[in-house]
Amino acid sequence: MTREERRQILGDSVIEEIHARVAEAPAAPAELIDILRRVLTHPAGRPAVAEAIEQQTAA
């Protein structure tokens, strides 16, 4: 679905309300961002946890 299709379905006022609610949300902690980044960058490959354990045991 394109941005314009969403705009047609939802309307400008709903989109503005969504943006306002997102702006009110607190920022995610850096630890959470780091965990999510690792998970999302390894969606089908080796789990990031296995790589982290190997790095810790190699040190």
Contacts in CASP RR format, 6 or more apart in sequence:
PFRMAT RR
TARGET T0000
AUTHOR 0000-0000-0000
METHOD contacts of the structure
MODEL  1
MTREERRQILGDSVIEEIHARVAEAPAAPAELIDILRRVLTHPAGRPAVA
EAIEQQTAA
6 15 0 8 1.000
7 15 0 8 1.000
10 18 0 8 1.000
28 36 0 8 1.000
38 48 0 8 1.000
38 52 0 8 1.000
39 48 0 8 1.000
41 48 0 8 1.000
42 48 0 8 1.000
42 51 0 8 1.000
END
